[in-house]
Amino acid sequence: MTTLRAGFKKTVSDGNFGSEVAEVILEVENEVEGPDDEDLTDALLRLSRRLVHAELARSPSATVRRVLAMQAARPTPPPPLEPEDEGDELPAHVAGPF
């Protein structure tokens, strides 16, 4: 049995020297260990993110709600490229010094 855990926390400034925080941590006991663990963990992370954003969207602070709406309007960047095999290397413009 494997315990899978994923969480998401977000802090948003209220624009008045304060902030609001929402955090969700989800945990699931998976009886079958295997390649589905990664997919299940990814699903838990996406769910925790949605729950946190939904909670902050109900904030009494108009500034917090406005900031969330502005962030939601921005396109999500694609995930970083990863080598397909251990021996593969990322192109220099992607793997460059960080």
Secondary structure, 3 states (H helix, E strand, C coil): CEEEEEEEEEEEECCCCCEEEEEEEEEEEECCCCCHHHHHHHHHHHHHHHHHHHHHHCCCCHHHHHHHHHHHHCCCCCCCCCCCCCCCCCCHHHHCCC
